Amino acid sequence: MHFYAGLLIAPVLFLAAATGLLYAGSWQAERILYSHELTVDRVGEAAVPLSTQVKAAKAAEPQGKVVGVWPAPEADATTRVIMEAPGLAEGETRTVFVDPYTAEVRGQLTTSGDALPLRAWLSEFHASLQLGEFGRNYSELAASWLWIVALGGLALWIGRRRSRKALLVVPDRKATGRRKTLSWHGSIGLWAAVGLVGLSATGLTWSKYAGENIGQLQDRLGGATLALSATLDPGAGASDGGGEHAGHIMPDGTEMTMPMPATDIGVDKAVAAARAAGVTESLRVTLPAKGKGYVVKEADKTLPVHLDSVAVDPADGRIMDELRFADYPLLAQLTRFGIDLHMGLTFGIANQLALAALAVAVMFLIVWGYRMWWMRRPTKDRALSVGRAQPRGAWRRLPVTVLLPFAAVTVVVGWFVPLLGLSLLAFLVVDGALGFATRRRAPKAA
């Protein structure tokens, strides 16, 4: 499994590692490339009201509709005013960067979530090679096989006989030829194995096919992420046009739309109410839509995380609902930590450097693997050839008591991780065809 997966899936893994390396560096590149938009020239004594900053952003982008405000998370950072604007692709927003001390507009960028253009492009490149939904199959295929390649290699390396135990964790500097390459391949793979399995598991959580199965399993195990309710009371403080029937099904079968609130305390008072409720770090404010109140969330994902959120009534500043990260089910918390580690958020630049090191390790492991395969090639019979395959018949040598459970587990895993199962089935078909052809040629050669 390690040999064939490494041989046939390695190009996909190499591509995923290379694009992942670019993404790991995008966080720091973003700070440099967009430093004018992200930072202020001079830190002032006090920030002007958020409403004033929103007004300045609206003047700079009059066609945009303000849907959110991200107050400056640090003293030298700008405030982000998030807008929906015509001409944007799905998932994109127009972000206006405002100096919180002077309300000066520092710039405008098309963003995707919290990602600025460079990181947004590299993120999509890593996930789909910029090929849309079809391209996502490549990254899911890589994540599906990465853990098998890593664990298989780990088992093979630990099981090897060696003269000194130290050679398990460090390369053998006295070795030459293929043994030297194997020593580097094995020892570096040992150090990287845990990280590679983690990247595989977290990458699968938001994949298309396996991700859906993982989400369903997580829900059944009681690990679903909790949701904050920001829905307004239909009969409280509503403007004309809805009354007590707003948001309900009428006798003729039509659904009345929830009206906008008659009064709005404004974003400054909403943020003040959230801060009073303990939501204080790296705030992201979603402005009220029809039938909804303010949603104020924390977005500080570095340890210790601050991910609490509250819903604020726009009529009077009352806290309608609150959601604390401590109240998340353990499985949901672990999923959040895993995804943030995969994205390089949890430990900041140290996290990003670790991801870059893992990406470089994968690329070297693949190059060393192909080199070992090349060095095993027969050189006397033919000028051009490739390395020998693993000996056939491994399954036939297994006792039935081992083979049947192994086959059952393989089927279950292949169903749960569909691209793994389909590609493995394709490998088996090809392998079977090659074996059949070999047996047909054997009598003729004899």
Buried (B, 14 or more C-beta within 10 A) or exposed (E): BBBBBBBBBBEBBBBBBBBBBBBBBBBEBBEEBBEEBBBBEEBEEEBBBBEBBBBBBBEBBEEBEBBBBBBBBEEEBBBBBBBBBEEBEEEBBBBBBBBBBBBBBBBBBBBBEBBBBBBBBBBBBBBBBEEEEEBBBBBBBBBBBBBBBBBBBBEBBEEEEEEEEEBEEBBBEEBEEBEBBBBBBBBBBBEBBEBBBBBBBBBBBBBBBBBEBBBEEBEEEEBBBEEBEBEBBBEEBBEEEBEEEBBEEEEEEEEBEBBBBEEBBBBBBBBBBBBEBEBBBBBBBBBBEEBBBBBBBBBBBBEEBBBBBBBBBBBEBEBBBBBEBEEBBEBBBBBBBBBBBBBBBBBEEEBBBBBBBBBBBBBBBBBBBBBBBEBEEEEEEEEEEEBEEEEEEEEEEEEEEEEEEEEEEBEEBBEBBBBBBBBBEEBEEEEEEEEEEEEEEEEEEE
